[in-house]
Amino acid sequence: METSAIDDPYPLYLAIGSFFTGEFLYYSFNGLLIIALLVMSFIASGSEVAFFSLDTETIKKSKSGDSGDRLVYELISKPKRLLANILILNNFINVSMVLITTVMVWHAVGSDESDAGVIALTTTGLSLVIVFFGEIIPKVFARQNNLKFAKFSGRILKASEFLFTPLSWLLMSWSNIIESRIQRKGYQISADEIYHILELTEKSTSKEEKDILRGIVNFSSLTVKQVMRSRMDITAFELEMDFHELMDSINKNNYSRIPVFNDTIDKIEGILYVKDLLPHIEKDEHFKWQELLRPAYFVPELKKIDGLLKEFQEKRVHMAIIVDEYGGTSGLITLEDIIEEIVGEIKDEYDDEEIAFKEIDSNTFIFEGKTSLNDFAKVLDIDINDFEPLKGESESLGGLLLEINHKLPNVGQEIAVNNLNFTINSVDKKRIKRVRVKRTQMTKSDKN
C-alpha cells in the first residue's frame, strides 16, 4: 500500500532540516553582517563630526595625554588624509550594506521582473535606515561627546587608514588639483553660509566669540553712514571762540579731538587735538588757538568701513567727517566706532553710562529714537537687511518709523513692522525721541 507524502513525515523533516542547515545559516549570517556594517557606519559617520568639531585647546591637550589622546592628535594633525579615510570607509560600508541586502532579497524572492518592485522597496527602506541610524543619530551623538567618540573610533580609523592608503592618496591628489584651480578663481561664500557655520560651533564657541565673528562677517558690508554719529550728536566748537571759552568747553566735554566749524556745522575748518593745547594752557584769552587746527578728513556716506579703517591706518588719523552728496556734514566717525563693530562697545572713564536702550524683558525694549538701525538690529539679533525696503535714506530707528508712517506719529501710536510692534513713547516737534519695541516672535538665539 502506497503512502502519501503527508502520511510519511520524512520528506517534511528533510525539508525543514535542509532549511535550517542551509537557508537559515545563509540569512542569519547576512543579517548579522548587515547589522555589523550598520554599527560600523554609525562609527564612521560620527567620527567625522567628532574629530572636526574638536576645538584648538582640546587638540593641544591631546598631544600630551594618554595613548588614546595621542592617537586623536596624530589623526587630526593630518586633516585631509583623515577626511579622505573617513569618507572612503563610510562609503565602502554603505555600498556593501546595499549590495548584500539586494542580493539577499533577490535570493529570497527571485530575479523575475515582477519581483523588481520588492527589491526596489527593500533598497529604499535600507537607505532610510542608513540615513537615520548611520548618519543623523551618530552625528548628533558625536557632536555632544566629540572627544570620547574620537578616542573610541581612533583605532578603527587608524586600521582603515592603512587598508585604504592607495585610495586615500588618489582622492587627496584629485582634491589638491581641484582645490588649486578653485583657489586661482577665488572662493565665494555667502554671509548666510558663514552664520550656519557659526551655529555648528555652538558648544565650542562662547557668545562673545560668536558676536566678534558675526561682527567680522558684517564688517565689509557696513557703510560709514550706518555706523557714524549723526550731526545732531556731534560736539563741535566755533572758530570764533576765545581761548578761555575754548578751555572751559574742553573741560566740560572730555574729548581728545574736537571738530571746529565756521558759522555752521556744515563748514568744518579742521580738527583740534587737545594734546596740542598742553604747552599753551597758561596763555591769555587772546591766544590764537586756531593756528593749532589740523586738517579734517572727509569721507562720503556710502564709503565702506573696512576701506576707511585701512585709510585711518595709512594716514594715521582717528576721526573722519562724513559728508552727504551736497557736501554738508552728515555725521562723524572715529577709529573707536569702527573697532566697536567687531569687538563690541568700548567704554572708557569719560563715557556716559547711559545706554541707548533699556531691556524690560526678553522680548520688550525701550530705545532712543536716535539709535542707529545697525545697533538696533544687533540688540534684537535680527537681520538689518529686513528693513532695507522700508528705511529709505534713514539710518536711525526714529527715521525708519518716520519713513513708514509718512509723518511724525503721536505719543501712544503703534506701528507694526515685520514681527516687531513699535509704540511711540515720546516725541517733540521735530523727531521721535523714545520708542517701546515688543518682539512678537522669538529669534533663533532665543529658541536656542
Secondary structure, 3 states (H helix, E strand, C coil): CCCCCCCCCHHHHHHHHHHHHHHHHHHHHHHHHHHHHHHHHHHHHHHHHHHHCCCHHHHHHHCCCCHHHHHHHHHHCCHHHHHHHHHHHHHHHHHHHHHHHHHHHHHHHCCCHHHHHHHHHHHHHHHHHHHHHHHHHHHHHHHHCHHHHHHHHHHHHHHHHHHCHHHHHHHHHHHHHHHHHHHHHCCCCCHHHHHHHHHHCCCCCCHHHHHHHHHHHHHCCCEHHHHCEEHHHCCCEECCCCHHHHHHHHHHHCCCEEEEECCCCCCEEEEEEHHHHHHHCCCCCCCCHHHHCECCCEEECCCEHHHHHHHHHHHCCCEEEEECCCCCEEEEEEHHHHHHHHHCCCCCCCCCCCCCEEEEECCEEEEECCCEHHHHHHHHCCCHHHHHHHHCCCCEHHHHHHHHHCCCCCCCCEEEECCEEEEEEEECCCCEEEEEEEECCCCHHHHC
